[in-house]
Amino acid sequence: MSLLEIEKLTLSIGSTPILKEVDLAIEEGEVMGLIGESGSGKSMTALTVMRLLPEMMRASGRVAFD
């Protein structure tokens, strides 16, 4: 099992999609950088992993952090 696994993460605010079916896996000892344009969902992905999403946001999919 990976240290962090994200499977089909979808995030929305009301009917506005923010993330659509994001998949990511990081193994123990692995280093990864997440880059993208402003507004591409980097911070929202991190907030989902930390379970710090604002109440108005709805997430589906699977996030496992061991």
N, C-alpha and C positions, 0 to 999 in steps of 0.2 A: 504494500500500500504506500502511496505517495505521502509526503509530509503535508502537502496541500493539494486537494483535488476540487476542481470546479467543473460541474457537468451541466450543460444546457441552462446556464444562468440567464434568466430573463428578468428584466426590471422595468417597471413602468410607473408613471405618475398619472393616475386616472387612465385615460385611453391613449396617452402619449408614451410610446416605447422609448426607453433609454438604452437598454442593452438587449440584445437578441441572441439567445442560445450560445453564450460564451463557454468555451471549454478550455481548461488549463490544468496542468499537472506539474508539480514541482517535487522532485525527489529530495531526500535528505542529503545535505552537503552541496546541493546544486544552488547556483546563484542565477537570478533572472532579473532582467530589467523590463519594465512595462512602459512603452513609449507610445505617443500618439498626439494628435492635434488637440488643442483646447476644445473641451466639450465632447471628446470621444469616449468617455466613460471610465477613465483610469481611477479617479477618486471614488466613483460610485461602486466600482468593483471592490476596491479596498474597504470601503465602508460596509459593504455586504459581508465580506469575510469577517470583519470585526463585529458584526451585528449592531452597527450604529446607524442604520438607515433612519431617516425621518419617518414619522408615522404615516405620512401621505403616500409613501412609496410602497409598492408591492413587488415582491421578488418570488420567483419560482425557480425550480431546478435544485441542484444538490451542491452544497459546499461542505467539505470535510477538512478540518484543520487538526492535525494530530501533533 
